[in-house]
């Protein structure tokens, strides 16, 4: 690829990225960009941008062969002939895809929602660079000179040049022979984070509600991965009972039983106690439900949050998605009990896709 073409290609990609930034709120709430996710990039469909192309001259517009042709000569199958079809009169829509790294998406998200950087609490498995003298280089200061490697280089040079005398084995290093110890940054464990996603999969939670959860969870995960290296994710589904599952099962399971939210909170607590000591890990549980909980269970949930979960986590987020069957009492009970003074608890109502924007800001805007 020539330099000019490569420059134009990069410039066009920047134009596309600019279009993504302009309409970023739409992408946040409607999830068009989540459909094709690679290892660390996301392909975003960008509509209504014309692709530059060559336009041929007038003499080339009609040709399917050579010569002037005769009036009435058919150039293609007509109406009713094999392979023929009636032409439309509407312009087509031009769809492009621009690849954006997850890190760049997170920056856009932070700018759009004015998100603060998170202040880590735990100190275990996040990789932080630490210098270590483990390499050799031909430049450096005298205090870091590696005498054995310098002598070896001098000996090698004299043997190759024929100046080495085994009868008089004198090796004199010169400037070009000098080797010096040098440092490189080695990742060292410092701190880490775990995201525990919990979702109600009872009969009142349908595909539309799960799609709201999927989009919200994508942005939560994208942001946290820019704040921590090596984020772990655990998945819990529940109706009247809770169980831990993989990601695919999390988004594709639907039960028909009742709802007992405390079962998920107890399993979440068990996972934290077994695997994630709060003094070493930054812990982020996120729970999504339509709020249609067994009424006698609400008090148990509040007690578990207040006495067990909130003291252990950086932030606990509850998102209540609207459904035809969910009454929403659980969110009201949480708000009445904790009010707005509990820094470790964030709640949001997600009635439709347009509410995802405000929910993400509510969950991630505290910088915890």
C-alpha positions, -999 to +999 in steps of 0.1 A: +000+000+000+015+033-010+021+060+016-005+083+001-032+056+000-024+046+035-026+082+046-060+086+029-072+053+045-063+065+080-079+098+073-112+082+062-111+059+093-108+091+115-138+106+097-158+074+106-146+076+142-157+112+144-192+101+132-192+074+159-184+101+186-212+124+173-238+097+176-223+079+206-253+082+228-273+063+202-248+035+201-247+033+239-285+028+241-292+007+210-262-016+210-255-017+172-218-020+180-219-050+202-229-075+175-193-082+162-167-082+190-132-095+184-104-100+210-099-063+216-118-044+189-155-038+181-168-033+146-194-005+145-218+000+116-218+036+105-248+045+082-252+072+056-215+078+047-207+076+010-177+055+000-154+074-024-153+057-058-143+063-094-169+075-118-164+065-154-167+089-184-198+094-205-186+071-233-183+042-209-217+044-192-237+020-215-212-005-228-217-043-226-195-049-257-182-030-286-198-009-313-226+016-315-254-010-315-289-007-332-320+010-317-341-016-298-313-041-294-318-057-259-288-054-236-303-075-207-332-098-200-364-078-201-396-080-180-409-116-180-376-131-193-355-154-173-333-136-148-352-103-152-366-082-124-382-048-121-358-021-110-365-001-079-366+037-077-352+041-042-315+047-033-297+021-013-283+026+022-246+027+025-234+009+056-197+009+066-180-007+096-153+010+115-131-009+139-126+008+173-106-006+202-123-012+234-100+012+251-111+039+226-147+031+233-141+034+270-126+069+264-156+079+244-178+066+272-159+085+299-161+117+279-198+113+271-208+104+307-181+125+324-170+094+344-143+097+370-114+073+372-119+045+397-098+045+429-088+008+435-091-007+469-077-042+468-040-049+461-034-082+445-034-093+409-035-062+387-003-060+368+017-028+375+051-022+358+081-026+380+117-020+367+141-050+368+177-052+355+175-083+333+188-072+299+222-063+283+227-033+260+257-018+242+251+016+259+249+027+295+268+042+324+300+029+339+283+019+371+262-006+352+290-021+331+289-058+328+325-069+329+321-105+319+299-097+288+323-069+278+353-093+280+334-118+260+327-093+232+363-082+232+375-118+229+350-125+201+362-094+182+399-103+185+393-139+174+374-128+143+399-102+134+429-126+139+446-105+166+441-129+194+473-148+204+468-180+224+505-178+234+499-143+248+462-143+257+458-106+264+423-093+258+418-055+258+382-043+255+376-012+235+346+011+235+326-010+210+330-041+232+314-026+263+281-041+275+259-027+303+231-040+324+198-025+315+163-026+330+129-035+316+094-031+330+081-063+343+044-066+353+040-071+390+008-081+408-007-051+425-045-053+426-074-068+406-112-066+402-140-091+399-174-084+384-203-105+396-233-103+373-266-115+387-299-117+368-334-127+375-344-154+349-379-161+362-409-162+339-415-124+340-380-117+325-383-120+287-359-115+258-363-078+257-354-074+293-323-096+288-312-075+259-313-044+282-291-063+306-267-074+279-261-039+266-257-024+301-233-052+311-212-047+280-205-010+289-199-018+325-173-045+315-157-022+289-152+006+314-139-016+342-114-032+319-098+002+313-095+007+350-081-027+359-059-053+341-073-088+342-109-083+353-126-116+362-164-120+356-187-144+374-223-151+363-253-159+386-289-166+375-318-170+398-355-175+401-365-189+435-330-205+436-296-193+423-268-210+405-235-200+389-233-204+351-212-194+321-218-163+300-238-180+273-262-196+298-265-163+316-280-145+286-300-174+272-317-191+301-354-185+310-372-202+339-408-203+348-406-203+386-411-176+412-385-151+423-364-151+455-336-125+451-319-134+484-308-168+469-286-148+444-272-126+471-263-156+493-245-172+464-227-140+456-216-137+492-204-173+491-183-167+460-167-136+476-159-154+508-143-184+490-124-166+462-121-128+467-109-115+500-120-078+501-086-067+513-071-081+481-098-076+455-120-048+441-155-063+440-184-052+418-217-071+421-244-060+396-279-073+399-307-070+373-343-079+379-378-067+372-384-062+410-411-088+412-397-105+443-414-127+469-425-100+493-413-117+525-379-120+509-372-083+506-362-079+543-337-108+539-322-091+509-318-058+527-302-075+557-277-094+534-268-062+517-264-041+548-245-066+570-226-088+545-223-075+510-219-038+512-190-040+538-171-062+514-176-046+480-164-014+462-199-009+448-232-028+445-254-018+416-291-028+412-308-022+378-345-028+376-358-035+341-394-030+332-416-060+324-453-066+320-453-086+353-428-069+375-442-047+402-411-028+411-415-031+449-379-043+454-364-010+441-387+011+463-378-010+493-341-005+486-345+033+481-366+037+513-342+017+534-308+031+522-319+065+508-292+084+490-266+083+517-252+049+510-221+054+488-217+018+481-251+013+466-263+025+432-298+019+417-313+026+384-346+020+365-342+007+330-376+009+314-364+009+278-331+013+258-331+051+263-327+045+300-294+026+296-275+059+292-286+072+326-282+037+343-246+035+332-239+070+345-256+061+378-236+029+382-202+042+372-204+079+381-192+074+417-157+065+408-156+037+434 
